[in-house]
């Protein structure tokens, strides 16, 4: 059970960092990163909805 939570946290951190840097480059004028920003935003949304939907009993 612990590995699943760790994997979700790692995926969330990785997607967040990738989203942040892609958003910075998008604001700098790199329009081609628009799709990467949108995809990372959807990934973060899915991970957060997964974490919110699962209840861990300890």
TABELUR-V334646 format. One line per field, one symbol per residue. psi: psi as a letter, one per 30 degrees, with the letter a starting at -180 (. if undefined). burial: I if it has 16 or more other C-alpha atoms within 10 Angstrom, else O. A space follows every 50 residues. Layout:
psi = ???
burial = ???
//
This chain:
psi = eeeeeeeeeeeeeeeeeeeeeeeeeeffgiffgeeeeeeeeeeeeeeeee effkkkk.
burial = OOOOOOOOOOOIOOIIOIIOOIIOIIOOOOOOIOOOIOOIIOIIOOIOOO OOOOOOOO
//
